[in-house]
Amino acid sequence: MAKTLSFLDKSFWITESDENPKHVACLQLLAIPKGAKSTEYVPQLFQEIRSFARATSPFNCAVKTGIPCGFFAGKKAQHGLSRSNSSSC
C-alpha cells in the first residue's frame, strides 16, 4: 500500500531540480566505546556500515509521480529516485 506525501513533502518534491536540490542529510555524533582503540574502531565501524548492500523500508522507497504522489519500493535512478509506477512500499 502506497503512503501519500504530505503537502510540504510534495512541495519539496515538485520544486527540486539539479539546479535547486532539496537533499536532507544527517549528522551523527558518535563516541568511541570504552576500551576501544580509535585507530581500530573507526575503520572497523566504517567497513561494517559499508557492508550493508540492501536498504529496507522506508529507506528503499522512492517517490511515485502522478496524482496522488506517494512512495513505492523501486530501483534508484541515476539521480537517486525512481520515477516509475512500481509496487508500493
C-alpha positions, 0 to 999 in steps of 0.5 A: 500500500502506497503512503501519500506525501504530505503537502510540504513533502510534495512541495519539496518534491515538485520544486527540486531540480539539479539546479535547486536540490532539496537533499536532507542529510544527517549528522551523527555524533558518535563516541568511541566505546570504552576500551576501544582503540580509535585507530581500530574502531573507526575503520572497523565501524566504517567497513561494517556500515559499508557492508550493508548492500540492501536498504529496507523500508522506508529507506528503499522507497522512492517517490511515485509521480502522478496524482496522488504522489506517494512512495513505492519500493523501486530501483534508484535512478541515476539521480537517486529516485525512481520515477516509475509506477512500481509496487508500493512500499 
